[in-house]
Amino acid sequence: MKMKLVPLLALTLSAAAVQAQSSPATTAQSLTKEERTRAVAYLEQSGKEFVAAVNSVSDAQWKFKSAPDRWSIAECAEHIAVTEEMIWKLVSEKMMKSPATPEKRAEVAGKDEIILQRVPDRSRKAQAPEQLKPTGRWATRAELLKHFETTRAAEIAYLKETNEDLRNHFEEHPAFKTMEAYQWLIFNGAHGKRHTAQIEEVKTEANYPKS
């Protein structure tokens, strides 16, 4: 099995899996208490899982590649970190600075659950786009983790405090089509879980260093 990561721009799901159910357009409103709690808990938990997965490995294990075309734990971790930052910037610097378009609400109905269920599913494989492939952006594991944790902390703080209307600002995704800002943020958590699972798969390789 080739270890090609699946980022937000390369998920290949069936049309039926991402078909939205129709619902009436809603007026502008901030997140409910339940929505905040769910998203914050999901980002906190998935972030802790990722950090624990990479902190528990030695330098040899961090760099181990079972074959030239398969990614190391370091490369998986870099992919998570760079994708995390890209999604956060998409939400904070583009989506939430664009006009709300509540008429698109019907296009995203039901997609919270689709994202949470389908994105972490490692049975579906695809190719990472060039801009999200690892290139050695961070010199050390500590620098990579600091960058990830800073980005994830900013997302969590925003979800806890914002009164902006994350449910009525939208951006297109190649597989999921229209997604709103809240869904993009929980996608970050799901994407991290997906590739944390991939890191755990690296640890099961036959030649993986014992220490």
C-alpha positions in Angstrom: 0.0 0.0 0.0 1.5 3.3 -1.0 1.6 6.0 1.6 0.1 8.9 -0.2 -1.6 11.4 2.0 -5.1 12.7 1.5 -5.4 16.4 2.1 -8.4 18.6 1.9 -7.9 19.2 -1.9 -7.7 15.5 -2.8 -10.5 13.5 -1.0 -12.3 11.3 -3.5 -15.8 10.5 -2.2 -18.8 9.2 -4.0 -21.4 11.7 -5.1 -23.9 10.1 -2.8 -21.7 10.6 0.2 -21.5 14.3 -0.3 -25.0 15.0 -1.5 -26.6 17.7 0.7 -30.2 17.5 1.9 -32.3 20.6 1.2 -33.1 23.0 4.0 -34.4 26.6 4.1 -31.9 29.5 4.2 -31.2 30.8 7.7 -30.6 34.3 8.9 -27.2 35.4 10.3 -26.5 34.0 13.8 -23.5 33.0 15.9 -22.8 29.4 16.8 -24.9 27.6 19.3 -23.4 26.4 22.6 -23.6 22.8 21.3 -21.8 23.7 18.1 -19.0 25.5 19.9 -18.5 22.7 22.4 -18.5 20.0 19.8 -15.9 21.8 17.5 -13.7 22.8 20.4 -13.6 19.3 21.9 -12.9 17.8 18.5 -10.0 20.1 17.7 -8.6 19.7 21.2 -8.8 15.9 21.2 -7.4 15.4 17.6 -4.6 17.9 18.3 -3.5 16.0 21.4 -3.6 12.7 19.6 -1.3 14.1 16.8 1.2 15.6 19.3 1.3 12.4 21.3 1.8 10.3 18.2 4.9 12.3 17.1 6.4 13.0 20.6 6.6 9.3 21.4 9.1 8.5 18.6 12.9 8.6 18.4 14.8 10.5 15.8 15.4 7.3 13.8 11.7 6.5 13.9 10.8 10.1 13.0 12.8 9.9 9.8 12.1 6.2 8.9 10.9 5.5 5.4 10.0 1.9 4.4 10.4 2.8 0.7 11.4 5.8 -1.4 7.8 6.4 -2.4 6.4 6.2 1.1 6.3 9.0 3.6 8.1 9.1 7.0 6.4 10.2 10.2 8.2 13.5 9.8 6.6 14.0 6.3 3.2 13.0 7.6 3.5 15.5 10.4 4.6 18.2 8.0 1.6 17.6 5.8 -0.7 17.9 8.8 0.9 21.2 9.9 0.9 22.9 6.5 -2.7 21.9 5.7 -3.7 23.1 9.2 -2.3 26.5 8.5 -3.8 26.7 5.0 -7.3 25.9 6.1 -7.1 28.4 9.0 -6.0 31.2 6.7 -8.7 30.3 4.3 -11.3 30.7 7.0 -9.9 33.7 8.9 -8.4 35.7 6.0 -10.8 34.9 3.1 -14.1 33.3 4.0 -15.0 35.4 7.1 -14.0 38.6 5.3 -16.3 37.9 2.4 -20.0 38.7 2.4 -22.4 36.2 4.0 -24.5 34.2 1.5 -27.2 32.5 3.5 -28.9 31.4 0.3 -26.3 28.6 0.0 -27.4 27.0 3.3 -29.3 24.2 1.5 -26.1 23.1 -0.2 -24.3 22.3 3.1 -27.0 20.5 5.1 -25.8 17.2 6.6 -22.1 17.8 5.8 -21.0 18.1 9.4 -21.5 14.4 9.9 -20.2 13.5 6.5 -16.9 15.3 7.3 -16.6 13.7 10.7 -17.2 10.2 9.4 -15.6 10.2 6.0 -12.4 12.3 6.3 -10.8 10.1 9.0 -11.6 7.0 6.9 -8.2 5.6 5.8 -9.8 3.1 3.4 -10.0 5.9 0.8 -6.7 6.9 -0.8 -5.7 9.8 -3.1 -2.7 11.9 -4.1 -1.6 15.0 -2.2 -1.4 18.2 -4.3 2.0 19.7 -4.7 1.4 22.7 -2.4 0.7 20.3 0.5 3.4 17.8 0.0 6.3 17.8 2.6 9.4 19.7 1.5 11.2 20.1 4.8 9.6 23.4 5.8 10.7 23.1 9.4 14.2 22.2 10.5 13.2 20.4 13.7 10.3 18.4 15.1 10.0 21.0 17.8 9.6 23.8 15.3 7.0 21.9 13.4 5.0 21.1 16.5 5.2 24.7 17.7 3.8 25.9 14.4 1.0 23.4 14.5 0.0 24.0 18.1 0.0 27.8 17.5 -2.3 27.4 14.6 -4.6 24.9 16.3 -4.7 27.1 19.5 -5.8 30.1 17.3 -8.6 28.1 15.8 -9.8 26.8 19.2 -9.8 30.3 20.7 -11.7 31.7 17.7 -14.4 29.0 18.0 -14.7 29.6 21.7 -15.1 33.4 21.4 -16.4 34.5 18.0 -19.9 35.8 17.5 -19.3 35.8 13.7 -21.7 33.8 11.6 -19.5 30.8 10.5 -22.6 29.0 9.1 -23.2 31.5 6.3 -19.8 32.0 4.8 -18.8 29.5 2.1 -16.0 28.1 0.0 -15.9 25.3 -2.5 -14.1 22.0 -1.9 -13.3 19.6 -4.8 -15.1 16.6 -3.2 -17.5 18.1 -0.8 -18.4 21.0 -3.0 -19.9 23.9 -1.0 -18.7 24.0 2.7 -19.2 26.7 5.3 -16.6 28.1 7.6 -17.6 25.9 10.6 -17.3 22.8 8.4 -13.8 23.8 7.2 -12.7 24.1 10.8 -14.0 20.7 11.9 -12.4 19.4 8.6 -9.1 20.4 10.0 -9.7 18.2 13.1 -10.8 15.3 10.9 -7.8 15.8 8.5 -5.5 15.7 11.5 -7.1 12.5 12.8 -6.8 10.9 9.4 -3.1 11.4 9.1 -2.4 10.7 12.8 -3.8 7.3 11.9 -1.4 7.2 9.0 1.5 7.9 11.4 0.4 4.9 13.5 0.4 2.8 10.3 4.1 3.8 9.8 4.9 2.4 13.2 3.6 -1.1 12.1 6.0 -1.4 9.2 8.2 -4.5 9.3 11.5 -2.5 9.3 10.4 0.3 11.6 13.2 1.0 14.1 12.6 -0.4 17.6 14.1 2.7 19.1 
